[in-house]
Amino acid sequence: MEPEHWVFAYGSLMWDPGFAVAECVRGRVNGFSRSFCMQSVVYRGTEENPGLVLALDAEPAAFCDGLALRVAPRDWSEALAGLRERELATYAYSEETLPITLSDGRHVDAVSYVMRRDHSQYVGQLGISEQARIIARAVGGRGPNADYLFNTTRHLAQIGVADPVLDLLAREVRALIEPGG
């Protein structure tokens, strides 16, 4: 029997994995929070005008709900190479294998991308209003930073994951970018 290969998705990988997904299940990782704590200088911002993207930020009492994506063995090599090209573009993430509890009770180990707090792109101290101002104006190689936030909150709602902090952030960003906001 071939080993199972899983990826934990908590941001854009939920709605744009970039690889063939053999199985998709809600999952939870403990000891991390989903946080807009990474400056984006490639995909959702630039060096001159950085945006913000989500990262798993180490927080012992926290947990993060997202999707566990199983990749078929025949697709794993290509999927992992694509993930590394995408997620390790600036090495602000570390690639780690974390234990994930699936909503159906299974426990799997999944490749996950965790924020490196020692990296220059780490901005974990920003408040919601400052995050909103950054996200509302930033645009990078994959489009407006606000689209990234809105797509993520929409997909979390679709899979039944409540994230009140991201919902508040999305409301603040909408107020900044809508006419009269």
Summary of the structure (lengths in Angstrom):
residues: 181
radius of gyration: 16.0
end to end distance: 56.4
largest distance: 59.3
contacts: 572
relative contact order: 0.22
helix: 31%
strand: 38%
